Amino acid sequence: MADLVIRRALGFASLAIVLIFLSLSFQWALALRSAAILVTLLWLIVLLKLAYVPSQDMRHSEIWLMVAERHAPDALPMQAAMRMAFGNRLRWHADRIGAVAVTLWGLYLLVSVVT
């Protein structure tokens, strides 16, 4: 459930970044720099969300609504398990987003040196 929630949000953000990248594709350096900046901002947002997870009330989250549809979860132990799962999955996604950001910055530097 945590992956579904995270990937849905990241999918919409990625769609926006790809559309901006494609709209600026007439200048590769500008497109790569824009994508690198936006992916870096996305990475920072995911890291901020990750920092907020330990104090988050999971009863007000989308994951809680998805689990509550199938069975009535017990609040206290279920919140701790959800926080741990959500934090682990956010950390995993943040690592991948950071790698993409570093790759985009490297490509931007390569393109700007070549042109």
Wavefront OBJ file of the C-alpha trace (Angstrom):
o trace
v 0.000 0.000 0.000
v 2.844 2.379 0.834
v 4.443 1.768 -2.554
v 1.164 2.459 -4.321
v 0.696 5.780 -2.528
v 4.290 6.880 -3.074
v 4.470 5.772 -6.703
v 1.197 7.477 -7.538
v 2.504 10.789 -6.226
v 5.912 10.330 -7.839
v 4.258 9.348 -11.110
v 2.396 12.639 -11.338
v 5.530 14.580 -10.425
v 7.551 12.622 -12.985
v 4.950 13.323 -15.647
v 5.295 17.058 -15.005
v 9.100 16.849 -15.136
v 9.070 14.843 -18.375
v 6.665 17.298 -20.007
v 8.883 20.239 -19.040
v 11.937 18.342 -20.296
v 10.250 17.606 -23.618
v 9.011 21.159 -24.034
v 12.599 22.431 -23.641
v 14.188 19.709 -25.742
v 15.128 22.174 -28.483
v 18.063 23.109 -26.218
v 19.536 20.021 -24.580
v 21.541 21.860 -21.937
v 18.508 23.851 -20.816
v 16.281 20.763 -20.800
v 18.778 18.719 -18.786
v 19.400 21.539 -16.307
v 15.655 22.053 -15.821
v 15.067 18.343 -15.313
v 18.021 18.112 -12.910
v 16.724 21.023 -10.842
v 13.191 19.621 -10.727
v 14.313 16.096 -9.833
v 16.553 17.541 -7.106
v 13.552 19.463 -5.729
v 11.492 16.272 -5.846
v 14.263 14.460 -3.968
v 14.301 17.196 -1.292
v 10.524 17.001 -0.926
v 10.690 13.226 -0.448
v 13.435 13.702 2.160
v 11.295 16.272 4.005
v 8.357 13.865 3.919
v 10.658 11.149 5.251
v 11.693 13.402 8.146
v 8.017 14.024 8.940
v 7.026 10.330 9.014
v 7.991 9.535 12.677
v 5.613 12.183 14.012
v 2.860 11.683 11.426
v -0.568 10.498 12.509
v -1.142 7.698 10.036
v -4.903 7.750 10.638
v -5.005 10.861 8.430
v -3.060 9.307 5.570
v -4.076 7.675 2.312
v -2.521 4.381 3.409
v -4.825 4.209 6.420
v -7.864 4.689 4.194
v -6.722 1.900 1.895
v -6.157 -0.533 4.768
v -9.357 0.457 6.582
v -11.386 -0.510 3.504
v -10.321 -4.162 3.865
v -10.216 -4.553 7.635
v -10.563 -2.377 10.688
v -6.999 -1.839 11.914
v -6.131 -1.412 15.567
v -4.865 2.139 15.840
v -1.673 2.071 17.918
v 0.190 -1.032 16.687
v -0.966 -0.497 13.114
v 0.286 3.105 13.090
v 3.746 2.013 14.185
v 3.873 -0.661 11.481
v 2.638 1.793 8.844
v 5.181 4.414 9.872
v 7.980 1.894 9.588
v 6.815 0.582 6.203
v 6.141 4.066 4.831
v 9.514 5.327 6.048
v 11.384 2.371 4.550
v 9.686 2.749 1.185
v 10.203 6.535 1.168
v 13.900 6.007 1.900
v 14.153 3.472 -0.944
v 12.481 5.869 -3.381
v 14.592 8.801 -2.155
v 17.761 6.839 -2.908
v 16.612 6.188 -6.476
v 15.492 9.773 -7.024
v 18.847 11.021 -5.734
v 20.655 8.740 -8.179
v 18.546 10.077 -11.054
v 19.267 13.652 -9.964
v 23.023 13.019 -9.870
v 22.831 11.380 -13.310
v 20.933 14.325 -14.756
v 23.432 16.808 -13.282
v 26.275 14.758 -14.761
v 24.610 14.695 -18.190
v 23.999 18.434 -17.977
v 27.668 19.071 -17.189
v 28.730 16.793 -20.028
v 26.422 18.482 -22.548
v 27.384 21.976 -21.403
v 31.116 21.168 -21.741
v 30.683 19.597 -25.184
v 28.568 22.440 -26.615
l 1 2 3 4 5 6 7 8 9 10 11 12 13 14 15 16 17 18 19 20 21 22 23 24 25 26 27 28 29 30 31 32 33 34 35 36 37 38 39 40 41 42 43 44 45 46 47 48 49 50 51 52 53 54 55 56 57 58 59 60 61 62 63 64 65 66 67 68 69 70 71 72 73 74 75 76 77 78 79 80 81 82 83 84 85 86 87 88 89 90 91 92 93 94 95 96 97 98 99 100 101 102 103 104 105 106 107 108 109 110 111 112 113 114 115
